[in-house]
Amino acid sequence: MNFLSLLNAVTDITLLEQGYGIGLDWLGQFARVIIEGVGVVGLGIIVFNLVLKAITLPFDIYQRVSSRKQNLIMRQMQPELEKLQKQYAGDKATYNQKMFELQKKNGYSMLGACLPMLVSFIILIVAWQGFRAYSQYANLSYFVKMSESYNAAILEHGEIGNDFSMRETDGKTEFYRTVGEEEQVIPMEWTDGGVLLEENGTVYTLTDDKTGDTDRKYLTVKSTDGTKYIYYKYNLETSSITREYQLDLDRFGAVLGGMQAEEGDTVTQNAIDTMNAYLQEPTDEHLSAYAGAAKTYVVRIGATAAAERFRSDDPSFLWIKNVWYPDVSYSHPIPDYNTFKNQLNVKVTLANGEEKTLTQVIGEPVYNDLTSELTAEKSAPNGYFILIILAIGFMLLSQIVAMKSNKEANKYQTVDGQGATSQKVMLVVMPLIYALFSFTYSAAFSIYMTMSSVVAIIVTLLTNLILGKVFKKREEAQQLEIRERKPAWMKDDAEKERGKKGKSRK
């Protein structure tokens, strides 16, 4: 078969961009070292969260100790605060002013308890930004690795040669390349179809590419191995070399002629059928159909390798198929293109240092080719809402534990108990925010939030237990002092009953 005269417009093979990525600052690198060091993404996220909690733990403990001390002062002020609440029940502004004066007089300061918490919160927010940047980096890296496997699989059927450049020296045309530190020069007059060099099974051929009034000088690089049907060419008249890969249908047909499609292999069968149709009736229409079927066959070679790479890297964790997408049944381990580009709406840096938007690097046709052999992953549920329920549930429990811990501190903050009311509002608002983020962001974020709440609950309960023992005698002495100095009209029924029993025993 000799198809070459008709193939220039229909046999281009597009390889994918590779070696690009999202830049990570030191915080992103910090997250990357921890998460990738563990080896399993989900476990790495848990370890990352524990490391952050370990960093902020001293501030949390200091805040809780300070808060406990402030509560002791608050108890001492309790009778006077109760008087102020009754006295200024209808005047919030005056109550707040009097309360602040009383707090200042007794050495009570909310800042002492809030400052460590603020420092801890800032650390967590900054670290979260690093984690979010790493999440995008890690998600994109799967597609970069898939692209590398896609290209490598296709190029197994082609040739990888050395790059030459062309220059005029003293009126003579020279072709040169750099091997190591040595420049190799081949003087040769330009001749269309002339063989510049043949070495190690690779043939470098000079080619005139004439399109209308344009005549470009190309170097075509092809293997002498007849089973390698991918070749490439590049323009010798430009400063940068851009390889344009093409499919040699003569060679492909020879390889295809020795094949028999397996049952259900429609791609191979279509290539065989369109090739036979062209052989029986060599028209441009049949040739175009054959070339299209051949390109589909080559794309499948790359897509199969890309699918194997994705599955071997395995971004799953427990029941979640891909941790970089939400734990919901309507999301999929391999999303559609719109979800993909919206999730990764970022600029990427190419291997040559150039910056482009992700959609310029991976357009929809490229994305569809790359993921064409991941049909099961495109329809399978990514999760079953379990992490979302856990994230909301543990955040709710965390808020309840925190509210009980701060109950005494909130009691007298406002004249109408608004401090306690605000915390009850947060009891509803925070789980709702977590729910929104869990549905919007990735399962990795849900893992992070769930672990954050679990650790917060454990730390709160343990510190309350330990500090309770540490402050127990001091608090008991203070409670006794408060009871003894209360006038009769302020004592509750239980205290009056205890008083009566005491007198009867005497």
SERODREN-996307 format. One record per residue (C-alpha): residue in one letter; x, y, z. Coordinates in nm, 3 decimals, decimal comma. Each point is the difference from the previous one (the first is absolute). Example, Ala and Ser with C-alpha at 12.3 -4.5 7.8 and 13.67 -1.06 7.14 Angstrom:
BEGIN
 residuo    east   north      up
       A   1,230  -0,450   0,780
       S   0,137   0,344  -0,066
This chain:
BEGIN
 residuo    east   north      up
       M   0,000   0,000   0,000
       N   0,115   0,354  -0,068
       F  -0,213   0,258   0,176
       L   0,258   0,270   0,070
       S  -0,105   0,243  -0,274
       L  -0,343   0,048   0,161
       L   0,080  -0,009   0,371
       N   0,143   0,337   0,098
       A  -0,334   0,147   0,110
       V  -0,149  -0,303   0,171
       T   0,271  -0,191   0,184
       D   0,127   0,242   0,264
       I   0,039  -0,158   0,344
       T  -0,030   0,233   0,299
       L   0,214  -0,079   0,302
       L  -0,095   0,159   0,328
       E   0,175   0,271   0,195
       Q   0,197  -0,144   0,290
       G   0,232   0,118   0,274
       Y  -0,228   0,287   0,111
       G  -0,140   0,069   0,344
       I  -0,120   0,245   0,261
       G   0,269   0,181   0,195
       L   0,005  -0,072   0,374
       D   0,127   0,239   0,264
       W   0,170  -0,132   0,313
       L  -0,336  -0,070   0,167
       G  -0,116  -0,204  -0,297
       Q   0,332  -0,184   0,001
       F  -0,043  -0,060   0,374
       A  -0,338  -0,164  -0,065
       R   0,145  -0,195  -0,292
       V   0,291  -0,141   0,201
       I  -0,229  -0,125   0,276
       I  -0,285  -0,137  -0,213
       E   0,216  -0,161  -0,269
       G   0,243  -0,126   0,265
       V  -0,275  -0,212   0,154
       G  -0,074  -0,159  -0,337
       V  -0,380  -0,030   0,029
       V  -0,173   0,329  -0,073
       G  -0,281  -0,035   0,255
       L   0,237  -0,103   0,281
       G   0,240   0,275  -0,105
       I  -0,276   0,260   0,044
       I  -0,074  -0,136   0,348
       V   0,370   0,016   0,094
       F   0,023   0,354  -0,141
       N  -0,293   0,102   0,220
       L   0,161  -0,159   0,307
       V   0,327   0,183  -0,069
       L  -0,187   0,331  -0,018
       K  -0,183  -0,076   0,323
       A   0,332  -0,083   0,167
       I   0,135   0,340  -0,111
       T  -0,303   0,188   0,132
       L  -0,046  -0,213   0,315
       P   0,217   0,221   0,227
       F  -0,210   0,304  -0,097
       D  -0,321  -0,196   0,062
       I   0,116  -0,115   0,342
       Y   0,114   0,351   0,095
       Q  -0,336   0,138  -0,112
       R  -0,192  -0,257   0,204
       V   0,213   0,062   0,312
       S  -0,054   0,376  -0,041
       S  -0,371  -0,056  -0,051
       R  -0,018  -0,211   0,316
       K   0,172   0,272   0,199
       Q  -0,235   0,261  -0,143
       N  -0,296  -0,218   0,099
       L   0,122   0,006   0,360
       I   0,004   0,379  -0,013
       M  -0,343  -0,007  -0,163
       R  -0,137  -0,209   0,287
       Q   0,134   0,249   0,250
       M  -0,187   0,272  -0,186
       Q  -0,315  -0,211  -0,032
       P  -0,208   0,168   0,276
       E   0,083   0,346  -0,128
       L  -0,065  -0,102  -0,361
       E  -0,340  -0,139   0,099
       K  -0,082   0,331   0,169
       L   0,106   0,188  -0,314
       Q  -0,215  -0,225  -0,219
       K  -0,305   0,068   0,211
       Q   0,078   0,370   0,034
       Y   0,060   0,065  -0,371
       A  -0,229  -0,264  -0,151
       G  -0,137   0,250  -0,249
       D   0,323   0,189  -0,074
       K   0,259  -0,208  -0,184
       A   0,244   0,284  -0,059
       T   0,019   0,097   0,366
       Y   0,024  -0,364   0,106
       N   0,292  -0,059  -0,235
       Q   0,175   0,311   0,129
       K  -0,048  -0,098   0,365
       M   0,101  -0,358  -0,073
       F   0,325   0,111  -0,166
       E   0,076   0,228   0,296
       L  -0,060  -0,288   0,240
       Q   0,216  -0,237  -0,209
       K   0,283   0,253  -0,012
       K  -0,021   0,052   0,374
       N   0,027  -0,376   0,066
       G   0,274  -0,066  -0,257
       Y  -0,223  -0,185  -0,245
       S   0,119   0,014  -0,363
       M  -0,154  -0,181  -0,296
       L   0,305   0,088  -0,208
       G   0,223  -0,223   0,210
       A  -0,214  -0,302  -0,091
       C  -0,077   0,103  -0,359
       L   0,351   0,093  -0,120
       P   0,143  -0,357   0,001
       M  -0,318  -0,120  -0,172
       L   0,043   0,271  -0,264
       V   0,363  -0,103  -0,063
       S  -0,109  -0,363  -0,029
       F  -0,280   0,096  -0,240
       I   0,238   0,198  -0,224
       I   0,241  -0,294  -0,016
       L  -0,283  -0,234  -0,101
       I  -0,129   0,241  -0,268
       V   0,347   0,046  -0,151
       A   0,065  -0,374   0,008
       W  -0,339  -0,062  -0,158
       Q   0,100   0,222  -0,294
       G   0,309  -0,216  -0,045
       F  -0,214  -0,314   0,017
       R  -0,245   0,138  -0,257
       A   0,285   0,089  -0,238
       Y   0,142  -0,349   0,040
       S  -0,345  -0,150  -0,064
       Q  -0,014   0,170  -0,340
       Y   0,359  -0,098  -0,070
       A  -0,063  -0,365   0,089
       N  -0,324  -0,018  -0,198
       L   0,167   0,145  -0,310
       S   0,306  -0,224   0,039
       Y  -0,214  -0,305  -0,077
       F  -0,082   0,144  -0,341
       V   0,362   0,104  -0,061
       K   0,118  -0,355   0,075
       M  -0,276  -0,141  -0,217
       S   0,115   0,226  -0,285
       E   0,356  -0,125   0,041
       S  -0,117  -0,362  -0,020
       Y  -0,224   0,087  -0,298
       N   0,293   0,149  -0,195
       A   0,245  -0,274   0,095
       A  -0,237  -0,275  -0,116
       I  -0,050   0,164  -0,341
       L   0,369   0,074  -0,047
       E   0,080  -0,369   0,052
       H  -0,126  -0,029  -0,359
       G   0,222   0,283  -0,125
       E   0,355   0,129  -0,004
       I   0,178   0,232   0,241
       G   0,290   0,165  -0,179
       N   0,231   0,296   0,053
       D  -0,090   0,357  -0,092
       F   0,191   0,182  -0,276
       S   0,012   0,368  -0,086
       M   0,082   0,165  -0,332
       R   0,227   0,299  -0,071
       E   0,178   0,170  -0,288
       T   0,380   0,028   0,039
       D   0,208   0,167  -0,276
       G  -0,278  -0,068  -0,250
       K  -0,022  -0,364   0,093
       T  -0,288  -0,175   0,173
       E   0,095  -0,186   0,316
       F  -0,204  -0,219   0,232
       Y   0,120  -0,037   0,355
       R  -0,095  -0,156   0,332
       T   0,151  -0,004   0,347
       V   0,089  -0,334   0,153
       G   0,125   0,044   0,354
       E   0,244   0,292  -0,020
       E   0,094  -0,067  -0,361
       E  -0,159   0,164  -0,305
       Q  -0,034  -0,230  -0,299
       V  -0,025   0,169  -0,343
       I  -0,118  -0,149  -0,331
       P   0,052   0,224  -0,307
       M  -0,260  -0,079  -0,267
       E  -0,187   0,188  -0,271
       W  -0,375   0,002   0,041
       T  -0,171  -0,267  -0,206
       D  -0,364  -0,090   0,043
       G  -0,006  -0,365   0,099
       G   0,373  -0,009   0,067
       V   0,118  -0,220   0,285
       L   0,193   0,212   0,246
       L   0,106  -0,290   0,220
       E  -0,081  -0,362   0,077
       E   0,124  -0,139   0,331
       N  -0,109  -0,250   0,264
       G  -0,308  -0,094  -0,204
       T  -0,119   0,362  -0,038
       V  -0,023   0,187  -0,331
       Y   0,009   0,383  -0,014
       T  -0,149   0,124  -0,328
       L  -0,019   0,358  -0,137
       T  -0,357   0,089  -0,100
       D  -0,153   0,299  -0,178
       D  -0,347   0,074   0,135
       K  -0,179   0,218  -0,256
       T  -0,336   0,147   0,093
       G  -0,120   0,263  -0,248
       D   0,275   0,261  -0,031
       T   0,175  -0,125   0,314
       D   0,299  -0,233  -0,023
       R   0,133  -0,121   0,333
       K   0,306  -0,215   0,050
       Y  -0,061  -0,295   0,232
       L   0,203  -0,290   0,130
       T  -0,196  -0,327   0,012
       V   0,116  -0,261   0,250
       K  -0,109  -0,360  -0,057
       S   0,111  -0,344   0,117
       T   0,128  -0,264  -0,238
       D  -0,210  -0,249   0,199
       G  -0,313  -0,056  -0,210
       T  -0,214  -0,076   0,307
       K   0,050   0,354   0,137
       Y  -0,274   0,199  -0,171
       I   0,032   0,331   0,191
       Y   0,251   0,253  -0,135
       Y   0,056   0,371   0,049
       K   0,128   0,308  -0,176
       Y   0,095   0,352   0,105
       N   0,065   0,333  -0,165
       L   0,374   0,068  -0,040
       E  -0,055   0,371  -0,060
       T  -0,126   0,083   0,349
       S   0,210   0,062   0,311
       S  -0,202  -0,244   0,212
       I  -0,065  -0,359  -0,099
       T  -0,361  -0,117   0,010
       R  -0,048  -0,361  -0,098
       E  -0,306  -0,074  -0,213
       Y  -0,091  -0,368   0,029
       Q  -0,168  -0,187  -0,284
       L  -0,131  -0,345  -0,077
       D   0,147  -0,202  -0,288
       L  -0,305  -0,185  -0,132
       D   0,212  -0,227  -0,221
       R   0,182  -0,139   0,302
       F  -0,309   0,002   0,216
       G  -0,187  -0,198  -0,265
       A   0,279  -0,259  -0,012
       V  -0,020  -0,042   0,379
       L  -0,380  -0,001  -0,004
       G  -0,006  -0,263  -0,273
       G   0,148  -0,253   0,240
       M  -0,263   0,068   0,268
       Q  -0,336  -0,153   0,077
       A  -0,241   0,197   0,217
       E  -0,111  -0,167   0,319
       E  -0,369  -0,027   0,074
       G  -0,134   0,338   0,104
       D   0,308   0,189  -0,121
       T  -0,183   0,243  -0,226
       V   0,299   0,235  -0,036
       T   0,228  -0,260  -0,159
       Q  -0,284  -0,144  -0,207
       N  -0,091   0,345  -0,134
       A   0,364   0,063  -0,098
       I   0,015  -0,333  -0,185
       D  -0,334   0,059  -0,174
       T   0,083   0,353  -0,116
       M   0,343  -0,113  -0,121
       N  -0,156  -0,282  -0,204
       A  -0,259   0,239  -0,141
       Y   0,277   0,230  -0,120
       L   0,196  -0,289  -0,153
       Q  -0,309  -0,108  -0,192
       E  -0,088   0,354  -0,109
       P   0,287   0,252   0,056
       T  -0,203   0,321   0,016
       D   0,071   0,308   0,208
       E  -0,314  -0,072   0,205
       H   0,113  -0,352   0,087
       L   0,352   0,123   0,072
       S  -0,134   0,268   0,235
       A  -0,211  -0,260   0,183
       Y   0,300  -0,231   0,031
       A   0,224   0,280   0,126
       G  -0,262   0,095   0,260
       A  -0,033  -0,360   0,118
       A   0,379  -0,032   0,018
       K   0,026   0,315   0,214
       T  -0,272  -0,134   0,231
       Y   0,203  -0,318   0,037
       V   0,313   0,198   0,092
       V  -0,195   0,218   0,246
       R  -0,124  -0,317   0,170
       I   0,359  -0,117   0,045
       G   0,077   0,320   0,191
       A  -0,331   0,007   0,188
       T   0,042  -0,361   0,115
       A   0,341   0,083   0,147
       A  -0,146   0,314   0,163
       A  -0,281  -0,204   0,158
       E   0,247  -0,255   0,136
       R   0,207   0,283   0,149
       F  -0,304   0,154   0,171
       R  -0,104  -0,333   0,150
       S   0,352  -0,084   0,114
       D   0,040   0,337   0,173
       D  -0,339  -0,067   0,169
       P  -0,138   0,325   0,149
       S  -0,261  -0,194   0,200
       F  -0,045  -0,018   0,377
       L  -0,238  -0,242   0,169
       W  -0,330   0,025  -0,196
       I   0,102   0,318  -0,185
       K   0,125  -0,063  -0,353
       N   0,184   0,333  -0,042
       V   0,072   0,212   0,308
       W   0,043   0,314  -0,211
       Y  -0,373   0,009  -0,081
       P  -0,298   0,011   0,242
       D  -0,131  -0,305   0,184
       V  -0,333   0,006  -0,186
       S  -0,169  -0,249  -0,229
       Y  -0,055   0,253  -0,280
       S   0,373   0,076  -0,023
       H   0,232  -0,242  -0,180
       P   0,366  -0,105   0,040
       I   0,065   0,140  -0,349
       P  -0,226   0,304  -0,043
       D  -0,135   0,148  -0,320
       Y   0,207   0,274  -0,158
       N  -0,201   0,291   0,144
       T   0,038  -0,132   0,355
       F   0,370  -0,061  -0,060
       K   0,074   0,353  -0,122
       N  -0,217   0,163   0,270
       Q   0,167  -0,203   0,274
       L   0,345   0,092  -0,133
       N  -0,053   0,357  -0,118
       V   0,370   0,083   0,027
       K   0,304   0,111  -0,194
       V   0,268  -0,260  -0,056
       T   0,371   0,032  -0,070
       L   0,128  -0,197  -0,297
       A   0,331  -0,184  -0,010
       N   0,155   0,296  -0,185
       G  -0,113   0,245   0,269
       E  -0,287   0,147  -0,200
       E  -0,329   0,060   0,181
       K  -0,335  -0,098  -0,149
       T  -0,353  -0,058   0,121
       L  -0,085  -0,365   0,048
       T  -0,261   0,011  -0,278
       Q   0,273   0,108  -0,243
       V   0,200  -0,309   0,092
       I  -0,286  -0,250   0,028
       G  -0,289   0,088  -0,228
       E  -0,316  -0,206  -0,010
       P   0,105  -0,220  -0,298
       V   0,336  -0,074   0,164
       Y  -0,169  -0,079   0,332
       N  -0,248  -0,232  -0,170
       D   0,282  -0,184  -0,180
       L   0,204  -0,030   0,319
       T  -0,288  -0,144   0,204
       S  -0,172  -0,200  -0,276
       E   0,094  -0,336   0,155
       L  -0,128   0,098   0,346
       T  -0,368  -0,044  -0,082
       A  -0,074  -0,189   0,325
       E   0,157   0,280   0,205
       K  -0,206   0,259  -0,188
       S  -0,329  -0,153   0,113
       A   0,077  -0,159   0,339
       P  -0,108   0,187   0,316
       N   0,298   0,160   0,167
       G  -0,147  -0,048   0,347
       Y  -0,315  -0,040   0,204
       F  -0,022   0,318   0,217
       I   0,151  -0,186   0,298
       L   0,287   0,245   0,052
       I  -0,238   0,294  -0,029
       I  -0,222  -0,145   0,273
       L   0,307  -0,066   0,218
       A   0,137   0,350  -0,057
       I  -0,333   0,162   0,095
       G  -0,058  -0,236   0,293
       F   0,343   0,047   0,157
       M  -0,013   0,376  -0,052
       L  -0,338   0,007   0,178
       L   0,140  -0,208   0,284
       S   0,306   0,223   0,015
       Q  -0,222   0,309   0,028
       I  -0,207  -0,161   0,278
       V   0,314  -0,091   0,197
       A   0,140   0,353  -0,049
       M  -0,332   0,158   0,100
       K  -0,014  -0,199   0,323
       S   0,362   0,092   0,074
       N  -0,074   0,371  -0,051
       K  -0,342   0,002   0,163
       E   0,115   0,178   0,313
       A   0,207   0,255  -0,191
       N  -0,295   0,090  -0,225
       K  -0,252   0,030   0,281
       Y   0,076   0,357   0,097
       Q   0,147   0,140  -0,321
       T  -0,326   0,176  -0,089
       V  -0,296   0,125   0,199
       D  -0,250  -0,212  -0,192
       G   0,210  -0,314  -0,034
       Q   0,084   0,082  -0,359
       G   0,346  -0,159   0,034
       A  -0,151  -0,342   0,060
       T  -0,253   0,063  -0,279
       S   0,282   0,081  -0,243
       Q   0,167  -0,329   0,080
       K  -0,325  -0,184  -0,063
       V  -0,021   0,171  -0,338
       M   0,355  -0,118  -0,075
       L  -0,117  -0,349   0,095
       V  -0,219   0,013  -0,310
       V   0,208   0,221  -0,229
       M   0,335  -0,184   0,021
       P  -0,137  -0,344  -0,096
       L  -0,184   0,167  -0,290
       I   0,324   0,161  -0,117
       Y   0,175  -0,336   0,026
       A  -0,282  -0,157  -0,203
       L   0,036   0,265  -0,272
       F   0,377  -0,049  -0,020
       S  -0,034  -0,380   0,001
       F  -0,238   0,006  -0,296
       T   0,209   0,261  -0,184
       Y   0,358  -0,102   0,076
       S   0,176  -0,334  -0,020
       A  -0,027  -0,304   0,224
       A   0,355   0,087   0,108
       F  -0,143   0,318   0,154
       S  -0,271  -0,203   0,175
       I   0,266  -0,233   0,143
       Y   0,192   0,305   0,121
       M  -0,310   0,157   0,161
       T  -0,114  -0,325   0,162
       M   0,340  -0,063   0,155
       S   0,022   0,362   0,112
       S  -0,331  -0,034   0,188
       V   0,094  -0,338   0,150
       V   0,333   0,134   0,127
       A  -0,172   0,315   0,133
       I  -0,247  -0,212   0,199
       I   0,275  -0,220   0,144
       V   0,220   0,298   0,091
       T  -0,294   0,184   0,162
       L  -0,109  -0,299   0,208
       L   0,354  -0,090   0,109
       T   0,098   0,355   0,090
       N  -0,327   0,051   0,187
       L   0,068  -0,322   0,193
       I   0,361   0,088   0,080
       L  -0,066   0,366   0,076
       G  -0,301  -0,103   0,208
       K   0,230  -0,199   0,226
       V   0,263   0,275   0,007
       F  -0,251   0,273   0,087
       K  -0,229  -0,218   0,211
       K   0,107   0,120   0,349
       R   0,014   0,361  -0,111
       E  -0,347  -0,019  -0,156
       E  -0,150  -0,180   0,301
       A   0,140   0,262   0,234
       Q  -0,137   0,273  -0,218
       Q  -0,344  -0,160  -0,026
       L  -0,011  -0,029   0,382
       E   0,097   0,364   0,035
       I  -0,270   0,106  -0,244
       R  -0,267  -0,202   0,181
       E   0,099   0,133   0,340
       R  -0,009   0,362  -0,106
       K  -0,339  -0,025  -0,173
       P  -0,285   0,170   0,184
       A  -0,294  -0,222   0,090
       W  -0,221   0,132  -0,282
       M   0,261  -0,109  -0,260
       K   0,038  -0,357   0,125
       D  -0,179  -0,269  -0,195
       D  -0,232  -0,255   0,160
       A   0,270  -0,267   0,016
       E   0,231   0,228   0,198
       K  -0,284   0,096   0,242
       E  -0,081  -0,368   0,055
       R   0,367  -0,077   0,071
       G  -0,001   0,289   0,250
       K  -0,305  -0,134   0,185
       K   0,149  -0,348   0,024
       G   0,318   0,145   0,143
       K  -0,189   0,184   0,275
       S  -0,205  -0,308   0,095
       R   0,317  -0,209   0,041
       K   0,136   0,261   0,238
